[in-house]
Amino acid sequence: MLTGLWRNPDFLKLWLGQTISQFGSLIRFIALPLTAIITLDASAFEVGLLMAISGIPALVIGPLAGAFVDRHRRRTLLIASDWLRVIVMSTVPIAYFLDSLQMWMLYLAALGMGTLSLVFDVSYRSYLPSLVKRDELVEGNSKLEYGRAAAEIGGPGIGGAIVQLASAPVALLADAVTFAASAISLHLIRKPEQQPERQQQETGIFKDAIAGMQYVWGHNLLRPMVMAAAMLGFFNAVLEAVFLLYMTDELDLSAGLIGAIFATGGAGLVLGAAVADRVVRLAGIGLTLSVALLLLALSDLALPLAGGPVPAVVVVLVFGAVLFSVSLTLFRVTQVSLSQATTESALHGRMNSAFQFAMVGTVPVGALLGGLLGELIGLRTTLFIGVAGEAAAALLLLASPVRSVKTLPGEADSVP
């Protein structure tokens, strides 16, 4: 029998739209670079550039995207973003079928998809508080994580299967279809959404973006959370810059075995989403958020500590992968829920874009530093540095007012 938000038809439509959108994004994650590699015989540099381009919008226009979202109805932006993604993504298979596909077209598609996905992600996180009650935010974000988990488990596999059975451009066509389905699902939501205040439209968008950053930085709860998010993005990028090389060169694991190890993390994603609401009720949202980040750091210790026979290495790494996924899901649910509850509705877009900017903007620098450190001081030592940085982010939260927050505050209780 359905309980809680599963009985809310409008939430179900948002959940379905977001889940389908996540599937599309992860199909594209596999199919777009394979289109470059298989169809256009792209070089390693060209593929790397293609992957990097999709992250440029969050780094360059992240705060402006939040100000833009705050000026419009969020559901309208969600639907428009999906239909525009259908158009952008369809250009690649159309060009392929017309035998005119070129590498610059993939670059433009990646840039367009990165921009539209940024608007979609900021909009849906900003839209949820207007669709459910404040005390349902943790449950709502937990259920959205179920959809993310399903997509992360199945999306790449579906994309790979379509590429194998048909072609990479055909997989991108399937990606476009998922965005159309998402748009239709979101269009069916019936709950009216309030129009943003007119006075917000009368100021410049740059001034709005600066005001949003100042609000987040001046808030006693948002400031430590966004600092921790930036540290997590940076030091996790340091670690991820070398971890695959470490697993293949130092631990002597095959690509298939590495894939199987990380596939087990999908169970952790589902488990984390399932227990998030209960854990928050027992421990409090602030402590859950802080400890989840600390456990995430400890889970990454599995990489530099693993050693010995291959079966023993696999057991340690599987444990680490599951713990990482559980911790990451708890962190996502609690961080988003607490941020939503403590931010004025008119500032939700700018607050969410600040977190996107903090986590995504630090990744290129962290990855560059991780690669450099791997060359200079060794892969294993670099992994330890990444873990230490993640743990420092958790300690920052534990030492901040965030740790003492028991339940989601109302806007009136969450003054900067």
N, C-alpha and C positions, 0 to 999 in steps of 0.2 A: 504494500500500500504506500502511495506517495505521501511524503510528509514535508513540512517546511516549505522552502522556496520551490521545490519540485512541483508544488500545487499552484504556484503563481505563473499563469500563462505568459504574461509579458516577460518575466525573468527567463522563462524557458526559451522564449524567442531570442532574447539577447544571448543566452548561453549557447543556443544552437548556432547563431550567427557567428559568435566569437570562435567556437570550436571548429566550424567549417573553415573560417578564415585562417585559423592556425594550421589546419591540414594543408590548405593551399600554400601557405608560406613555407612549410617544411617540404612540400613537393618541389617548390621552386628552389629551395636550398640545394637539392640534389640535381634538379633538371637544368637549371640555368648554366652552372659551370660545365656540366656534361654536354650541353649544346655547344658551348665554346670549344671544348676539347675534342668531341667526336665529330661534330658537323663542320667546324671551322678550323680544326687542327691548331688551336691556340697554344701559345707558349706558356711556360710557367708564370712568367711575368704578366702576361695578358690575363691569365686566370686570376692571379693574385690581385691585379688591379680591378678586375670585375667584382671580386668579393669585397674589396675595400670600398668601392664606390657606393654601395648600398648603405654604408654607415655614415657617409658624409652629411646627409641632411640632419641627422640628430646632432651632429657636432656643430654644424654651421648655423642652422635655423631652429634648433631645439626650443629655446626660450620664446622665439617669435611664434612658433607653432602653438605653444600653450596660450599665448595672448590671442591668437586667431581663434582657437577653440572656445575661449571664454566669451567671444563676441557673437557666437552662433549657437543655435540649438544643437546639442551633441548628437541626437539621433539622426538629424539631417546630414551632419558631417559624416557619420558612420556609413549611411546609405550612399552618399555621394562618393566617398572614398572607395567603397566596394565597386561601384559601377565604373569609376575611372580606372580602377585596377583591372577590371575586365578588359577595357579598351587597350590599356598599355600592354598588358600581357598577351593579348591576342595579336599584337603587331608582329611578334617574333614568329609564331607558327605560320602566319599569313605570308610573311616575307620568305620563310623557308619553302612553303608550297609553291611560291612564285619563283623560286630559285634565285632570290636576290638578297638573301640574308648576309649581312656583314657584321664585323666585330663592333663597329661603332653603334650599331643598332642595339646590341646587347648592353653596351655601356649606358645608353640613354634609357633603356628599359629598366636597368638596375637602379639608376638615379631616380627615375619616376616612381618605381615601386618603393624605394626607400623613403621618399618624401610622403607618398600616400599612406604607407604603413605607419609612419611616424604620426600623422594626423589621426589615423584610425586608432592606434594604441592609446594616445593621449585622450581621445574622445571617449573610448569605451570605459576607461578607468574613471573619467570624470562623469560619465552618464549613470553609472551604477547607483550612486547615492540618491539620485532623483527617482530611481525606479523601485528601490526597496527601503525599508525602515532602517534607521540608524543602528538598532540592535541586531539587524540582519546582515550587516556588512561583512562580518567574518564568515558567516555561512555562505553569503553570495560569492565572496572571493574564493572560498574553499571550493565551491562547486565550479567556478570558472577554471580553477586549477585542475579539476577532473578533466575538463575538456582539453586543456593544455597538455596534460599527461597522455591522454589518448592520442593526441596529434603527434607528440614527440615519440611515442612508441610506434605508431603506425604510419605517420606521414612519410618519413624517408623511405620506408620499405615499399609503400605504394608507389612513390615516385620512381624508385629504382626498378620496380616491376614493370611500370609503364614504359620506361626507357628501354628495358630489356625486350619487351614484347613488341613495341612499336618503334618509337624514337624519342629523343630528348625534346624536340619541339612539340611533339604530340603530348608529352607530359605537361608542358607549359600551357597547352590548350586546356588540359584537365584542370590545371591551376586556375585558369580564367573562369572555368565553369564553377569552381568552388566559391569564388567571389560573387558570382551572380546569385548562387543559392544563399549565400550569407546576406546579400542585399535584400532579397525577397523575404527572408526570415525577419530581418529587422524592420522592414516596411510594415509587417503585420502587427507590430506592437501598437496597442491602443491607448495606453496611458498618456495623457497630454503632458508636454514638457513646457516649463515656463520659459518665456522669452527673456534673454539677458537684459539687464537694466539699460535704458537708453543712454544714461550718463557715461556708461562704459564705452559707448561708440564714439563719444565726442572727444576723447583723448587719442593721441597718436599711439600706434601699435608698439613702437619702440619704447615709449614711456610706460605703456602697460606691461611690457616684458620686463623692464627694469623694476617696476613696482612689484611684480610677482617674485623676482629674485630677492628683492629686499624683504618681502614678507616672509619668504621661506628662511632666509638667513637670520632674521630677527626673531623667529619663533623658537621658544625654549625646547620644543619637542621636534620640530621639523629640522632645525639646524643640525643636531647630532645625528639624526637619521640620514640626512642627505650627505653629511661628511662620511658616515660609515659606508653608505652606498658607493661613494666615490672611491674610498679606500678599497672596498671589495672589488669594484670593477678594475681598478689599477692592478692590485696584487694578484687577482685571479688571472688577469691577462699575462702577468709575469710568469705565473705557473704554467698556463696553457701554451705559452710560446715554446716550451721545451718538453712538456710531459709526453707527447707522442714519441719524440726522438728518444727520450729516456726509456720508455717502455719497449721500444724496438731494439735500441743499441745496448742498453745496460741490463734490461731484464730479459732480453732475447725472446720477446713474445711476437707471435705472428699477427698479421693484420686481422685475420678471422677471429683469433682469440681475443684481441683487443676489442673488436666490435661486439663480441658476445659479452665481455665483461661490462661494457657500458650499457648494453641493452638491458642488463639486470637492474640498472638504475631506474628503469621505467616502473618497476614494482615500488620503489621508494617514492616516486612521484604520486602514485595512487594512494599509498599508505599515508603520506604526509597530508594530502587533501582530505582523506577520510578522518584523520584524528585532529585536525587543526582546531575545529570549533570546540571539541572536548578539552583539549590541552589548554586553550586560552581560558576556558571557564575555570579550570582547576588552578592554573598557575598565574593567571593574569596576562594581559596582552603584552605589556612592556617586558616582563621577564621572559616570556616565550620568545619574543622577537630577539632579545639580546642573547639568550642561551642558544637559540637556533643558529645564529651567526657564529657563535663559538664552536658549536658542534660541526658546522660546515668546515671551519678551519681545521678542526681535529680530523675530520674525515679525509682531508687532503694529505694528512700525514701518512696515510696508507701508501702513497706513491714512493716517497724517499725511504720509508722504513721496510718496504717489501723486499724480500730476498730469499735465497735458498732454492730448493727444487721448484719447478714450474707449478705443480699442484698447490704448494704452499703460497706461492706468489699470487696465484689466481684467487685463492680463498681470501687473502688479505685485501686484494683489490676489489673483489666483489662486495665484501663488507664495506669498504670505503665508498664504493659507488652507490650502494643502497643508502648508507648514512648521509652521504652528500645530497642525494635526491630528496630524502625526507626533510633534512635541515633546510634545503633551499626552498622547498614548498612552504614550510612553516614560516620562513623568513619573508617570502613573497606575500603570503596571505596576511600576516600581521603587519608588515610594513605598509602595504597598500591600504588596509583597513584603518589603521591608526592615522595615516596621513589623510585619508578621506574624511574621517570623523573630526579631525582637528583643524580642517581648512574651511574657510568660508566658501559657500557654493560658487560665488562669482569668481573665485580664484582657483578652482579645481584644475582647469586646464594648465595654468601656469605652474601650479605646484607639481602636477604630474610630469610636465615637460622638464622641470628642474631636476627631478630624479632621473629621467631619461638622459638628460644632458650629463649629469654627474657620473652615471655608470658607463654610458657609451663613449663620452668624450675622453675618459681616462684610458680606454682600452688600447688605442693605437700607441700611446706613449708607453704604457705598461708592457705591451707586446714587444716593442722595440728594445726596451730595457732588458726584458727577459731573454731575448735572443743574444744581446750583447753580453749579459752576465753568463749565459750558458757557454759562450765562447771563452770568456776570460777566467771564470772561477769554477766551471764545471756544472753539469746538468743537475746533479743531486743537491749541491749547495744552493743553486738557484731555486729549486723546489722548496727547500727549507725557508728561504727568504720570502717566497710567495706565501707560504703557510703562516709565517710570523706576521706578515702584513695583514692577512685576513684576521688573525687572532687579535691584533691591535685594534682593528675596527670593532670587533666584538667587545673588547675591554672599554673602548670609548663609549659604547652604548651602556655597558654595565655601570659606568661611572657617571652617567648623565641622568636627568630626570625621567628619561624614557623608561628605565628599569622599574620605577615605582608605580607606573600607570597600571591599574588593575582592570578597569573596564573602559570602553570607548566613551570619551567625553562628548558632551554636546558642544555646539559652537560657542555658546555662552560661557562654557567652562574652559575653553581652550585659547584664551587670549595669549598673545605673544609675550 
